[in-house]
Amino acid sequence: MRFRKSAIRTLLTASVGVALAPFAPPGPAGAAPATADHCGRWTASTVASGYGMLESLAFDGRGGLLLSEQSATGTGGAVREIAADGRRGTLVDDIDGVGELSVVGDTLYYTTGLSLQSKFAAEPGGIESVDLDTGARRSVAAGLDMPNGLALLPDGDFVVTSDMGADTRMTLVRAGVDAGPFSSAVTSTNGLAYDPRRHRLFVSSTFDPVTVIAMVDPDRPEAATIIELPGPGPLNAADGVTVGPDGFVYVTYSLGGKVIRVDPDHARWCTVADGLPLSTSARFGSGPGWDPNSLYVTSYLGTVTRLTPH
């Protein structure tokens, strides 16, 4: 039942996007269409299954793979944990609409309120954290409308995205108190990753007519480099974004059922793997027992898939 409800919810949302596409504005001005490239061969294997709707994943650096698990009702979500030997556990329970996970040092940060239940009940979401050593949990920020993606900037500020909130631009959360618009370069924002080597944020669009990946300078957030990717935006439904150790940007397509690789410096793209329905997020392995050369991909079907290059 969870699968049916989650799939219906995603498909209905995408259908609305398709219906509105003819009336929506075109892609951002100055966007550069990406050209096709080659990713080589990647092999897919199942790491885990049987979970609820998995929105995001992160590695804790100490041997654990963390998963943000949502329920079909929007209530009672959790952060689950898988050890490299397959043992399962729960790090944080009873979270409504848990979204993006981000581990910084010994702290896990995650967004809350990413659910239709929260939207209909007018219950704002926020950012919470948990100490990986003690398990202590605290609220970092509140009053956010369906926050999804999450990134921590070097100065301690957070940036969050929302593809289903009232404002679908990126939002800056400063010192856990003030929240306001960060950049209007992209709307329907979803996946988000900070690249310390380039000092840039990468963000995906989900339901806009054209799928774009934006490279945003945190010091000048309106000065963004926009890369257009092929295919109707709502049918791709671009979701999670990560920057690999190779410097490429990896993007999951939820309705497109694939993971693509983008070279942001040369506006080129290729397909890493397809046949991955309702994929939501991907991260390279990190920590004991997890292959740093493999991508681990979550899905709304409750699966974790490992993609290994050849």
Salt bridges, closest charged atoms under 4 A:
ASP37 OD2 - ARG268 NE 3.41
GLU69 OE1 - ARG80 NE 2.61
ASP85 OD2 - ARG87 NE 2.80
GLU100 OE2 - ARG283 NH2 2.26
ASP106 OD1 - ARG62 NH2 2.89
GLU128 OE1 - ARG137 NE 3.03
ASP133 OD1 - ARG62 NH1 3.00
ASP145 OD2 - LYS119 NZ 3.33
ASP157 OD2 - ARG174 NE 3.41
ASP167 OD2 - ARG169 NH2 2.80
ASP195 OD1 - ARG197 NE 3.98
ASP195 OD2 - ARG198 NH1 2.74
ASP217 OD1 - ARG200 NH1 3.76
ASP217 OD2 - ARG220 NE 3.72
ASP219 OD2 - HIS199 NE2 3.12
ASP263 OD2 - HIS266 ND1 2.96
ASP265 OD2 - ARG198 NH2 2.95
ASP291 OD2 - ARG306 NH2 3.00
